[in-house]
Amino acid sequence: MKRILFIAGEASGDQHGAFVVRALKRRMPDADLYGVGGDDMRAAGLRLIHNITELSVIGLVEVAKSYFRLKAVFDDLLRHVDSDRPDAVVLIDYPGFNLRIAKRIKAAHPGLPIIYYTSPQIWAWGHRRIYTIRRVVDLMLVLFPFEVDVYEKGGKWLVTGDTIAIKEHHFWRPSHLRVRYVGHPKVRLIEAFTPDPAFRTVHDIPTGRRIIALLSGSRENEIRTIFPVALQCAERIRKERPDTFFLISCAREQLRPLLDAQIHRAGIHDFAGAYRIVTGSMHDVIHCADMVICKSGTSAFEAALMLKPIFVLYRVNFITSIAARIVIKIPFANLANIIAGRRVVPEFLQEKMTPGHIVPAIEHYLDEPALYARTVADLRAVRDTLGRQDSGERAAEEIMAYMKMTR
C-alpha cells in the first residue's frame, strides 16, 4: 500500500490540494493519503493528522505568539516521517513552514521523494529561496508556465517600461530538480461554472443597462479600506451616467453588517435604484457584469479568467508599502498582467487608489468599445496561455510517475 504525506497550511492550499488528493484516490483507492489539510482535503479523502487551522498564522507577531504550537506540529510531522516511512511527501505552498520541514526531511531521509505543488512565489519576492528548493525538493509542480523558466534558467524578471520577461541567468547550472507545469486549478473551475438562469430575476437586476460589479473582498480590512473607494467611484460614475447599475458582491453573510455600515456611511441616495447586494454567488455577479472593480487577489484573477475587464485596487500601510517596494521587483500586482508580461488591465495601487485616478479609466472603457474588445481579447490570450488541463489530474499523474521512477 502506498503512503503519501501531504502538508498544506492555508485555505488556498487546502482547496488546491483537494484536487490532487481526489485524483490520486481515483488512481490508488487503497493508498493512505494523510497529513495536514482542511475540510476540502478531508472531503477528498485525506486522513487528517493535523488541521490547517493549527498552521494558519498571518503576521510576525502572530507567528511569534504561535511558535510553540507550530513547533509541536512540525516535530510531530517529523516523527510521522520517521515512523511511517511514506513513499513521498507532497508540500503545498506555505513556504515558511514547508521549506524548513523539507530541509529536515531531506537531511534525515535523502532518498525520500519531496514533491512541491504550487510553487512559492519566488518570482515576486524571496528569489533566494530557489537555492533551498533546488537542494531539498525533487519534483516541483508549478501553476504558471513562466515558473518553469524561473527554475530551469534561474531567471528573474527583466522590467522594461511596462513589460516584463524572465531573463536567463547565464551561469545557471542544471540540478536534480524536476519541474513540470500542470496548469492552474482555477481555469477548470471557471470553465465548469454554469450561470444561474434565475439570477437576474431573483435579484431584480434590470436589463439594457451597463452593469459594473464591485467585489467587496473576503477580509474585514479590505471592506474597511478598499471597498469605500470602490463605492466612491460608483457614485461618481452614477452622477455622470445615471443609467449605470452596480452589483455589490458580499463574500459571506457574516460580512454583511460591515458592508452595510460602509454603504450607510457613504450616504448614497436612492440606493435601491442603482445597486443590488448579492451574498455569495460571486461568479454569477461577475458573469452578469460588463466590468469589475475589485481588490488585487484571487477574485481579480477569477474575473480575468471570466474575460471581464477589471480595475484592480489595493493599498497597504506606509511601512508595508516601503518594505514591499524593496522586496518585490515587478511592477504588477495582478496575475493577468504578470502572465501576459505587460499591462493588460489597469491597476490602482497605493497613492493611485483614488476616484480621481480610477473613474477616468472606467469611463474610458465605457466610451471606447474597441478598448473594451481589445482587453477581452488580451484576457482570452492570458487564459489560453494557461491551457485547459486539469491541474489536479496532471499533478497526480506527475506524482505517480515520479514515485514509479524513483522506487
Protein Blocks (a to p, Z undefined) as FASTA:
>chain_A
ZZdddddfbfklmmmmmmmmmmmmmmmmmbccedjddfklmmnopacfbdfklmmcgdjk
lmmmmmmmmmmmmmmmmmmmmmnopabdcdeejlllmmmmmmmmmmmmmmlccddehiaf
fklgoklmmmmmmmmpmbdcdfbfklmmmmmnopacddehjaccddddfkbccdfbdcdd
ebjfklmmmmmpccdfklmmmnopaehiacddddebjafklmmmmmmmmmmmmmmmmmmm
mmbccddddfbfklmmmmmmmmmmnopghkllmpccdeejklmmmmmpmbdcddedjklm
mmmmnopacdddddddfklmmmmmmmpmcfbfbfklmmnopafbdcdehjllcfklmmmm
mmmmmmmmmlmmmmmmmmmmmmmmnopadfklmmmmmmmmmmmmmZZ
